[in-house]
């Protein structure tokens, strides 16, 4: 295992009104599952991203959240993965930059969450996040809408659709 990285995550999340040209972006498959249950005060997540494995702890919050992440090996990931049964999602993450250089991560969900597409932009400060003007291809701002958090999507499915567990 490697040392944990601790950071404050400051990000805004949007639905996508119109997809950019995906071929121009770097893509990695992502699968993630949640050890914690809905209603827990923190979020504990397992993630496999492009062949690397991570265990991440996130605090509650909207625009600003604490995040601690450690890289784990494949055997550790597989040993913990069964604890996420029923609280998983898969997506392809595309990484790119807006014309002003601001980076973004575009998530195209697969499986029961398709055709949901979300885009996230991280910032150095809450002030910069609030001042951000999204480009036209971004849709509604869902930063403060807990239903669009990955944990909620893994638990409950896409907002507005019938419950995915039955």
N, C-alpha and C positions, 0 to 999 in steps of 0.2 A: 504494500500500500504506500501511497505517497502522502505527504502532508496535506492537511485540509487547507483549502483556500477560503478565506472569509471575506465577504464583501457585502456591501449594500447594493441591492439591485434596484435601479430606478428605471422603470420602463413603462411605455405605453403600448397598448395592444388594440388592434383594429381588425374589423372584418375587412375583407377585400372586395372592392366593388368591381375591379377588372384586373385579371392576372397580367403581370408583366411578362416579357418573353423569358421563359424559364431556361431555355438553352444557354442563355448568357450568364447564368448564375451557377455557383458551386452548390452541389446537392449531396446530402448524406441521408441514408435511411436512419430512422430513430424508432426505437421501441422503448416504452417506459411504463412502469407500473408503480403503484403507490402502496406502501406498507401501512401507512396511517389510514384511518377511516374518516369518512365525512364527519365533521364536527370536532375533530381533534384540533388542539391549539397550534400545532405545527404540522408541516408537511414533510414526510420522509419518502423520497423517491429513488427508485433504481432506474438507470437509463443506460441503454446501449446506443452509442452514436458512432456510426462509421467504424465499427470494430473496437472502440474504446468503451470502457465500462465505468460508471460513476454511481456514487451514493451521495445524495444531496438532501440537506435539511434546509427548509425555508420557513420563515415566520409568516404569521398572518399579515395582512396589509394589502394595499391597493397599489398605488403609484410607487411607494418605497417599501422594500422588504429586505430583511436580513437573509443572506444565503451563505451556507457553508457547504463545500463540495470536496469529496475525496475521490481519487481514482482508485478503483479496485480491479482485481484481475477477473478473468472469465469464470474461474471456478467459484470465487466468492459471489459473483453476480448470479450464477446458476443455482447456488445453494440458497440464496435469498429469494429468487424469482418466484417460487411457488407461493410465498406469502402475499403476492400481489394479485392472486387469482380474483377475477371479477372487477379489477380496478386497473385496467391496462389500456394503452392506446398505441397506435402506430401512425407514423407520418413520414413524409419526406421533408427535410428542412433545406431550404434554399437560402443561401447567404449572398447578399449583394450590398450595393451602396447607391444612395440617391445622388442626383447630380451635384449636390453641395458637399458630398463626401460622407454624409451621415449613413452609418451602416444599418441594415435591417435584416431580420430573419423571417422568412416566409414559410409557414407550415401548411403543407397540403396533406390533410388527414386521409387515411384509408380505412377500410373495413366499415364498421357500423357508424363511424363519424364522417365518412365521405358524403357529400362533396365539400365539407367545411374547409375553408381556407382562412387563416389568420396571419397577420403580420405584426411583428414586435420591433420596437426601436428602443435601444437602451441609451441612457443619458448619464452625464457626469454629475448632474444636480437636478433637484426637483424643479428649480426655476427654469432650467433649459428644457426640461420635459414639458412644462406648462406652456412655454413660449413656442414650442414646435408647431409648425403649420404643416399638416400632412399633404402629400401630393394628391392629385385627383383620383388616382387609382386605389387609394385607401378608401375604405368604407367607414361605417359607424365606429366611433371610439367605444370600446368595451373594456377599457382599463379597469374601471370600478365595478364592472358587472361580474360578480363571482361565478356566475354560470359558465363563463368562458375561460375560467382557469383550467389548466390541464387536468388537475385532480378532479374537478367537478365534471369535466367532459368524460374522464375515465369512469367515474361513478355513475353519472346520470345520462350521458349521451348529449346530443346537440340540443340546445334550448329550443323549445317550440315543437319538438318531435315527441311522439309518445315515448314513455320510458323504455329504455333499451333492455332492462332486465324484466323478466316476466314470469 
